[in-house]
């Protein structure tokens, strides 16, 4: 479940970049999500999921100089209303620049992050669904069948979750 739109701003702050800069480089929006496995929850940090679908996961550690792990986002339904996420098929790990670092270090971080996010998005792109009713690009976690998103399932067919 999405917490709110300020999650993109939170990701930007954790990476020590501006929200607009972040969105220009890697797209969005980004949302804080709950993680699936106990092993994943033991790793201190915040998991953000975003990009088309959503298809990309970014785990930012709680360290003083946070480490960033990027990979494919995969959701698992736990009961009818809880979607929990995992970062699978990691595309890479980065370190955030120290506070007060030169802008070149931030530019380098954003360029490398863009490459990792693009790679993760490309990995999941084959499993995304385009809803035949609203045209939205939907992750398989939110698709009811090959061409139907959950929102249209409710609006068109009256399916209640």
N, C-alpha and C positions, 0 to 999 in steps of 0.2 A: 504494500500500500504506500502511495506517495505521501510524504510528510507535508511539504509545501514548496512553493516556487523559490524560496530563499535557499534551497539546497544547492542550486547552481552557484550562488554567491558563497556559500559555505565551502564548496569544493575549491573555488578560486582562492579564497582566503587561506585554506590549508596548503595550497600549492604556491602561495605568495605571489599571485598574479591578480590582475583586475578581472572582474566578471566579463566585461565586454571582450577583453583580450582572449580570455579562455574560450568564449563562444565563437569568436572569429577563427581561432585555430583548430578547435576540436568539435565544434557544433554542440548541440544540446537539445533540450534541457537535460539536467542531471538531477537525480533524486537519491536521497538516502534510503536504503532498503535494509530489511532484516536478512540475515544470512541463514543458510540452510543447515549445514553440518556443525556438529559440536566442535570438530577440529577447526573449522573456519572461525567460529565464534571465539575460540581461545586466542586467536591472533588479534592483539589489540589494534584497533583501527576502525575506520568507517568505510563502508562499502557504498559506492555510488554507482547507479545504473542509468544509462542514457543512450543517446544516439538513436537512429531509426529503429523502431521496433518495440522496445529497446533491445539493443544487441551487444552493448559494451559494458563491462564492469571495470571500475577503477577502485582499488583498495588503497587507502591512504593510512599509513601506520600512525600511531600516537606518539612516535618518537619526537625528540626536540627538533631534529632535522628529518622530517618525515620521508619514508621510503614510499614509492608509488609503484603498485603492481597493476598491470593492465592485462585484460583478457576478455574472453567471450562471456557474456552474461547468460546464465541458464537458470530459469525459475522452476520451482517445484511447488505445487499446491499442497498445503497442509490443511486439510479440511476445506469447507466451501468458501472461506473468506480470507485465508492467509496465504499469500504468495511469498515464498522465501527464495532468496537468490544465492548463487554461487559464482565465483570467478573460475572458469575452466579454460583450458587451452591458453595458458599465459603467453602473451606476445612479448613481454619484457618487463623489466624493473628499472626504475629511475630514482634518483635522489633529488630532493628539492634543493635549490641553492640556499646558502645561508642568508639570513636576514641582512639587508644592506648590500647584497652582492651587486656586481655590475649588471647593467641591463642586458649585456651580451649573454650572460649565463641564463637569464630568464628567457631570452629569445631562443637559446639553444634547447632549454628544457621544453618549451612549447613546440618547437619543431620536432624534437624526438618524440614527445607525447603524441603529437598529431600522427606520426608514422605508426606508432603502436596502436592507437585508437583506430586508424584506418584499416590496419591489418586485422584487428579483432572484428570490426564491422564486416569486412569482406568475408571472414570465416563464417559468420552467421547469416550472411545475406541469402544464401540458398534456402534457408528454412523459414524466411519471412513470408508472410501471406498478405496479399492485397485484397481487402474486403470488397466484394462486388457491389455492396450497397452504398458505402460511404467513401470508398477509394483509399482508406487509410492503410498505411503499411504497418502490419501488426506482427509482433513476435508470436511464435507458436504457443507460448504460455497464455496468450490472450485470444487465441483463435478457437472457434468452436468446431470448425471444419476447414477444408482447404480454401474457401473463399468467404468466410464469415467471421467477423469480429464479435466479441462478447457484447459490445454496446448495441450493435445492430441485431444481434440475437434477441436482446431484450426489446428494442424498439420495433422491430419488424415482426418477430415471432412470439413476443410476450414471454420469453424464457426468464424465469426468476432465479437468481442465485442465492 
